[in-house]
Every structure is written in structure tokens, then in C-alpha cells.
Amino acid sequence: MIIFASIMFLYIYLKSDKIFDRLDIGIMNAGVLPMEEINLLCEGKEDAFMEPEITINGGEIAYDSEQNLLLVPQNLSEELFEGSLEAPDGELYFLEDEALTNKAETIRESKMLHLFWIRESRCWMYNVYFTGMPVAAVTTKETGEEVKKGEIWVYDPYHSAAQYQKAECVWHLRGATTLNYEKSSYRLTLTDQKLSFLGMRRDDDWMLHSLYDDEGLIHNKLSYEVWQEIAASNHVDYDEGISMEYVELFMDDTYLGVYGLSERIDRKALHLSEKDILYKCKDQKNPGQDDFYSELTEEMSPTFVWKYPKDFEMEDWEPLKKWVSIFCYEELEDYESASAILNMENAIDYNLFNMLICGMDNIMKNIYFQADYQSDGSYKFIKIPWDLNMTWGNSWIDDINCNFNRFQEKNFDSYNGWSQDMYCLYEHAPGEIGPLLADRWQELRQNIITKESLYEKVDAEFSYLYDSGAYVRNRQKWPPKGEYWQDSYIYEYIDRRIDFLDGYIGQMRD
């Protein structure tokens, strides 16, 4: 590889008319030849399809049968193509192409290259793309009525200690509205081991989010990262929620585009004790008296579902029923007893976070409510956000086949985003809640909620999506449903939203 790098540098420097001065110099352990040389090697051999048993550093390469496409992951920080391609027999050759001399441009522009596998009696050509994003592939071995069994592998060019990982798994469709989308989301459980994917926690329970209704692909991931920073700066233990990382996903030799692979919000993420309780809110409506059910009895579309512990009695709903009674139905009369059932640090942070992102789908819905057991036998609620796609200026607008979020300028200076409990407390006791919100907002504005830090996060997400070539391929697979998205929207939203909240929240101190 050192010799190859030197010759490549010399070639670029001299601007030779030939792409390679020596035909025996290769890329990733594969030769590089012009078409006439490849034709000579294939002469007399059958031009026949061969299952792509090609590996990179011992790991499998994702394949799309419809496009005869191989997707080869690369580390964007490395200047040259890296890794070793191997076949069980025969030889591999890239067709000579100028794209092989500029790795960054080839990946960013998603340029197609051609790889030939030449064996004793057969030869075949594959279309090859390089990606700067980790790749995951799921293969079905057994199909049930709802749950499928098979295996998943993930190739991560950024974590060399666990570059290629493979496990047996089961998976099923997940979501509510998203069940009607062309691009599905999945819950996936490893059945033979626990693994740490993409630098996240070691676990056997994973989510694959389609990001289908988010043209920019960044709203969920950006929101989780901002919430983690906010939560990490308070004194509440384990309220940071979960992490999400991008992958390009294949399922049964079909390319599905960019997905968000994430951890789950569960006992492990929140470090729940045996006496803690975890509920999830699934609807924005005010819950009725019978809207409390186990997830095993969802036929009545309950507002809340039970998440932890596995076994429960009906009286275990009492902490949540108390929260609902105080903040959804009764006219709040006693500030002290109402605020006592909340972890106020978490409640204030969640409220400011949701006002920042204008999370209209996260006021009460898409929240995990943790009833944190106290030594005196009472509970304090801690809220963890989930499903954060309708954020940063986007709002739902019905479409024929799907709900897609649309950027709307009204969200720049909207008063929306108040969480249910904090709105009630502020309405009842503005002199108590206002200064708490204003002081914490000023604290967060010093380092975490600054225009510069948020711009940097957005820059990093967009740069990664574009430089990896994944954004281009995702748009080709799932064309936009309307020309409403521009990357600049979210920068304008950050700028104007923070200006608005500085004035709006600042006046609450008085």
C-alpha cells in the first residue's frame, strides 16, 4: 500500500494521460485494467452471473440484486481507498477509471465503478459504489405472520475494534402512522449475543428508523444530540435518552437507503430500579379514565402504554393517573403538591428543549414518562423525548399516501412547544416558574443553545450525509414528495427561533 500510494501521488503530480502507468498496480487488493485487457482475460469464458461472494477485510459486502450493485464502505478521513477485497477463487479487477484517483470526489458524487470477477471458466461485472457511511444488511431465513427471523451484519469503517459484526436476529415492523409508509421502520432483536453497533451501547435490542418523512434526514439525530447535551448539564441521573447513528441499509439483497440505527429507551438506558415505573404516551389527546393499558392490549388505542416492569397491577397506574388528574383535567390549585410530582430540573429542561425545537408532536405524545421511586414511597416524573422528526420548523401536512413534515415559517415565533405539565404550572404560578425557566435558559445559552454550536451540529450532519454519498443515493431511492426542503431552512429557523425565545423567555423573569 505504501508503494501504491507513492506511485499514485507521482501519477497525479505528473498529470499523466494514462490513469495508471503499471497495470499490476491495484486498488484494495484488486487489479486495475483497461477494458481491452479485461476482454482478453474474459475471452473464452462464460459471461454468467455469480453470487457476489466477495469480502472486504473478511466482512461481507452489501449487494442489491436489481441494480447488480455492491456498496463498499470507506473511512472518509483516509485519503486512499482502504481495505482488502477478496474472492474465494479467481481474480478481481477494477475497470480503469479516473474516479479511482480521487476518493473523496468519487464517494461524495456517488460515482459508479465496475468490478470484474474473473474465474477459470466464468466472468461477471458488478456495479460498485463506495460509501463513507457504515453499512448494515438484514437477511431473512424464516418468515412468520408478523415476526421474521434471520441475521444482520454491520460493517463500520470507523471503529476498527469491531469493524464487521454479525448476529442472528428477529425483527418486525414498528410505528403508528409510519406503518403506511413505503419505507418501513423496524424493531430488531439479536437472539444469540449482544453487540455494540457504531460506538453505541452493547445491547441486543435495536431500532431501525426509516427517516422517510424527513427530507433532510437530520431532525431526529440532531434533536437527540441536543437533548443529550442539555440533560448531561443538569443534575438528573440518566435522563439523556438514547443515541442514533446513520447506516445505509440492505434487506434481502435490496437497497433501502439511509436509516437511523438507534438504541431503545428502556430499563437499561434509564438504569431503572425494581420500584421505578416506565410509561409511554402515544397520543396527543387528553386521556380518558380508561386510557391506561399494557402494550399487550392496544386494541383500544390507549393514550398511555406500560413499558416497565414486565409484570404490573392496576394500582401501578396510580402515579401516572395522578399526573393526568393534575395536569390534564383539574384546575390546578396547589402549586407545591403539583410540582412535587415532577423532577423540576428535568421538567424545566424538557420544556425549554421542546420550545427550542418547536416539537408539536412532543408536547405530551412521544414522551417516555419515568416514575422515579423516592425513599418516602412517592414518585417524581422524569420525561425522555422520543420520535423527534416533526421539529426545527417542520409541521405535519397530510399527503395522499403519507404524512410528510413541511417547513413552516410560523414556527419561527410560535408560542407552541410548552409541555403539558409546565404550561399548567406556569399558568398557575408564573412568579415561581417564570424565573426558573428564564434563569435556566440563560445558563443553556452560554454554551449549549448557541447559534454557533447548533450551526456546527447541522454542518456536521449535512457534511457527513453529502460527503458519504449516502444522501444522493437515498434521494434516488426515495425521490422527494415535493420541492419544499432546502438545507438553509434549518439555519434560518435556528437563527430566528433563538432570537424569539430570548425575548419570550427573558420576559418571564418579570
N, C-alpha and C positions, 0 to 999 in steps of 0.2 A: 504493500500500500504506500510505503514511503517513496519507492521508485516511481510508482504510478503518479503520485501527487507532484513529484518534481517534473516529470515529463509533461503532465497536464499544464503546469504553470508555464513551462517553456513554450508549449504549443500556443497558449493564449497570448503570451508575451510577443511571440513572433508573428502572430496572426496568420498562421499557415493556411493555405487554401484547402489543405486536407484536414479532415476532422481529427484523424489520428495518423501519426506518422508510422506506427507499427501496428499491424493487425493483431498481434498477440497480446497487446495491452488490453485489459478488460475493466469492467465495472462490476463491483460486488461479486467477484469470482466468476463472472460470465464474460465471454469474449465479446468483442465489438467488431462487426464486419459489414462491409458494404453489401448491397443486395446481390450483386453478381457473385460474390464469394459464397453467400448463403445458398444461392441457387445451385452452385456447384456441389456443395455439401449435401443438398437435398436430392440431387439427381439420382434417379433410380429408386428412391424411397417413396412410400405411400404417404400422400398428404391426408392424414387422418387425425381426427380429434383424439386427444389423450387427456384423461383426468389429470388436472394440474397438481401432481404430487411434488410440487416444488416447495422448498422450505427456505426460510431466512433465519440464519443462526439457529437452526434446529426447530424453529417455530413455523406453524402453518401460515400460508398467505391467503387472504380472503379472495374469493372468486365469485363473480357474477356470471351465471351461465348465459343469460340473454345477450349480454354485451361481450362475452368471452373476455372478461376483464379481470386482471389481477391488480390489487391495491397494495402497494408496498410501503410500509411506514418508515419514516426517517426522522431523525432528530434535527430540528431546524437550526440549532446552534452549531452544528457541524458543517464545515464548508463543502466537504466532498460527500458523495454518496457512500454510505457505510453499510456494513453487514455483508454476509456471505450467502449467496444463492446457491442452492444445491438441488440436484435431481437424483433419483435412485440409480440412474444409469444414463448413458449418452452425454451430450454436451449442451450447454446453454449459451446462446449468443444474442446480444442486443443488435438490432439493426442500427447501423451507423446513423447518427442524428446529432445535429448541433445542440439539441436540447440537453444532451449528456454532458456538455461542457459548462452548463450554468444551472446548478442545482436549485438555487433559490428561485429563479425565474420559472423553471420548469414546474416546481411544486406550486408556486403561487398561481400560475396561469393554468394549472391542471392540464399540462400538455401530454398528449398520448404518445407513448413509445411502443416498440414492438420487440417481444422476446421470443426467440425460436428455441424449441426443444428438439434436438436432432438425435435420434436413436439409430440403432442398427438398421432397422427396416422402415421406420416411420419418422415423420417430422410434423410439427404443428407450430403455429404462431399464436401468441397471446397478446392482447392489447394491455399495456401496462401504464398505470398511473402511480406516481409517488405522492404520499401524503405526509404532512407534518403533524398529523393528529394520531393518537392511538386508535387501533382498530379492534373491534370485537366481532365475533361470529358465533351465531347460535345454530345448532343443527338438531333437527327433530329426529328422534328414534321411535317414539311411541306417541300417538295422538289419542287423547281422551276426549270426553264430551266438552270439558272446559279447560282442563289442565293438560299440558304437553310435557313430555319427558325427552331429554336429550343431553346435550353438552354445550358448554360455552368455553371459548378461549378468548383471551385478551392479549394483544401484543402492544406493549408500551415502550416506545423508544427512549423514554425519559427516566425510567427507573431501572437501571441495569441489573439491580439485585433480583428483580422479578420481571424480566423483560417479556417472557412468554409464560402465561399461566392458563391451565386448562382444568375444568372440573365438570362432573356430572351435575345436572340441574333439572328442575321443573319450573314451568312458567305459565302465566295466564294473562289475559288482557286485564287492564286496570283503567279506572277513570269513571267519570259520570258522563258529562257532555262529550268528552273525548272518545268515548266508545263508538261514536258515529263518524269519527274522522277516518280518512283514507289511510293515514299514517298512524299506526296504533302505538300505545304505550303498554309497558309490560311490568309485572312484578315477577322477579326471578329469584329462586332459592337454590343455593348449592346444596347438593344432597350427600356428598362424600367428603367435604372438607370446608374449612373457612379460608378465605383469601383476602388479602389487601389489594384492591384494584386502584391503580392510578394514584397511589400515595394516600388513599383514604383508609379508614379503619379496617381492621381484619374482621370479616363477617361472612355470614352465609346468606344474608337477606339483602337484595338489591332492587333498585328501581331503574327502569329504562324509560325516560321521558321523551316523547316524540318531538316536542317543541314545535308542533305542526302549526299552531295558531299564533306563533311568534315569528314574524318575518325576519326580525333582526337576530333571533336565536339567543339573545343575551339577557332577557329580562329576568328569568328565573335565577340564573347563575349569578348575575350581578347583585340581585336582591339578597340572596343567601350570603354572599360575601360581605355586603354592607351590614346586614343584621349581625353576623358573627363578630364584626369589629365593634359594633355598638354593645352587644351583650358581653363581650370579653372585657369591656371597660367598666362594667358595673360590678357589684359585689354579690351577684346571684350565681350560685353554683350551677353549672351545666345547663344554661338556657341558650347556648349558642346555636342549637339546632343541628343541621346536617350540612354536608359538603356535596358539591356536584362538579363533575368534570365531563368534558366533551369526549365522545368517541364517534367514529364512523362505523355504523352497524350493518352487518350482513346477517340474513336469516335464510337458511336452506339455499345457499348459492344465489341469493338475491340481494342487491344493494338497497338499503333502506334510507341512507342519508345520515345526517348528523343527529345524534341523540345526546341527552344529558344522563349520564350514569350517576346515580346518587345513592347515598345511604338512606336508611329509613329512620323516621322519628319513632323511637320505641324505647323500651326499658333500658337497653344498652346505651343508647345515645344520651338519655337523660339521667342515667345512673339511679333509677328508681329503687326505692326500698320496698319491702313487702307490704308496708302500710300506705304507700303512695298509690294514687289512682290516676289513670290517664284516659281522658275522653277526647273525642274529635268532633268538631262541628262541621256538618256537611251542607248546611243550608243557611241562607241569609235571613230567612223568615223568623219571626218571633216564635219560639217553640210553644206548643200546646202542652197540656198536662200529660199527654201520653207520648210525647216525642222523645222518649228515652229508651233506647233499645240496645241490645247486644248487636254486634255486627253480624251475628248469625241469623238475625230475624229482621232483615232490611226490607221486607215486602211493603211495609207501610211508609217507606222513605222517611225515616226519622231525621229530625234535625241533628240530634247527637247520637253517636255510637260509642260503644265501650271498646277500649283498647288494652287496658291493663288494670289488674292482673287477669289471668285467663278465667278463673272462677270468681263469681261475684254473687251477691244477694241484692235484692231490690233496694234495700236500705243503703247500699253503696252508692246509689244515685243521689243521695241526700245532699252532699256537698255541692254538686252541680245544680240541683234543684234550688238550693238556697241562692246561688249566684243568679240563676234565671229569675227567681222571685224578686230579688232586689233590683236587678238592673234591666229587666225586660217588662215587668208588669206593675210593681208597686211604685207609688210616688215616694221617692227616696226622702226619708225624714231624718235619719240618724247617720251623719257623715262618719262618725267614729266606727260604728259597727259595720257599715258598708265597706269602708276602706280596710277594715281589719281582715277581710277575707281575701284581700289581694296582697301579693308581694308588690309593694308600691314601686320599688326600683324597676322591676320588670314591667309593671303596668305603664309607667311613665315612658320607659324606653320603647316599648312596643307601640305606644300611641304616637310618639314622635317619629318613629321609623315609618309607620303606616301613613302618617301625614306627609312625610317626605316623598314617598313613592306614590302617594295618592292611590292606595290599594283598595279600590272599591269592592273587590271580591274578597277582601281580607279583614273586613270590619268585625265580623263575627264568624263567618264561614271561613273554611280553610285555616282554622286555628286548632292546634292541639292544646287542650286545657289540662295542665298537670295540677292535680290537687296534692300539694306538698304537705305531708303529715307533720304536725307540730307536737312538741313534747307534752302539751296540755290536752292533746286529743283533738284539737281543731285542725282546720286545713287552710292553707293560703294558696291562691291560684297563681300559677306561672304560665304564661302564654308563649307558644312557639309557632312561628309562621310556617306556612306550607303552601305550595302551588301559587307561585308569585308571578304569573305571566301577565296578568292584567295590571301592569304597574308602569311607572315612569312615563305617564302621559297617555297610556293606552286605555281604551274603553271598549266594552263589548258592543258589537253591532251584528244583528242577525244576517246570515247569508243563506243561500239556498241549501247548501249541503253542510254547512259548518259555521260555528261562531268564530269569527276572526277578530282579534283586537285591532283597533284603529286608533291612531294618534289623534288626539283632540286638544285644541288649544285651550278649551275651557278648563282643562286640568292644571294650567299654569297657576291660576289664582283661585282654585276651588277650595272651599272650606271643608270639603269632604276628606275622609280618612280617619276621623275620630273613631276609636274603638268604643264598643257599646258601654263598657263599664266606666271608662274615663269621661265620656261625654256626660253620663248621668252625674258623676261626682262633680264635674266642673259646673254643670248647670245648678247643682245644689249648693256648692261651696266654692265659687270662683276665687275667693280670697285665700283659700287653702291650696287648691290645685294649680291656679294660675302661676304663682311664683315657683312652684316645684317644676312645672313644665318649662317656664322661661329660663330658670337657672340651669337646668339640665341641657336645654337647647344651646345655651351659650357655651357650656362645657364641651358639648359634642362639636360645636362649630370651631373649636380651636384646632383640632387635628383630624377628626373623623368625617364630619359632614362639612367639608370644604369643597368649593367648586374644583379646586386644583386636584384634590385627591380623588374625587369622583370622576373627573375627566380622565385621570390617569388609569383608573379601573376600566372605563369604557374604551379608552385607547388600546389597552392591553387585550381586551376581549375581541375587539374588531380586528386588531393586527393579527392575532392568533388565528381567527376564523378565515381571514383572507390569505395570510401568508402560508397557511397549511393547505390551501386549495380546496378545503372542505366546503366553504361557503358556496363556491362556484358549483361544485358537484351536487350539493343539496338543492340549489335552485334549479338545476337541470332536472333532478329527480322530482321535485315538488315545485313547479312553477308558481310564481306569486298569483294570488287571487285578486289582485288589484294593485295599481301603482300608487299605493299610499305610503309606502315605507321609504324613508331616507335616513341614512345614518346620522345626519345632522340634527334630526328631530330631538334625539335624546340629549344632546348637548344643550340645545336651546331650552329644553324642559328643565334640566339641572340648573341652568343659569337663572331662569325666571322663577322657578319654584322656590329656590333658596331665598331669592330676594323677597318674594311674597311672604314666606314663612318667617323671615327675620322681622318683618313688621307685624305680622299677625300674632306670632307667639310672643314677641317682645312686649306688646302692649298688655299681655296677660299678667305681667308682674304688678301692674297697677290695678 
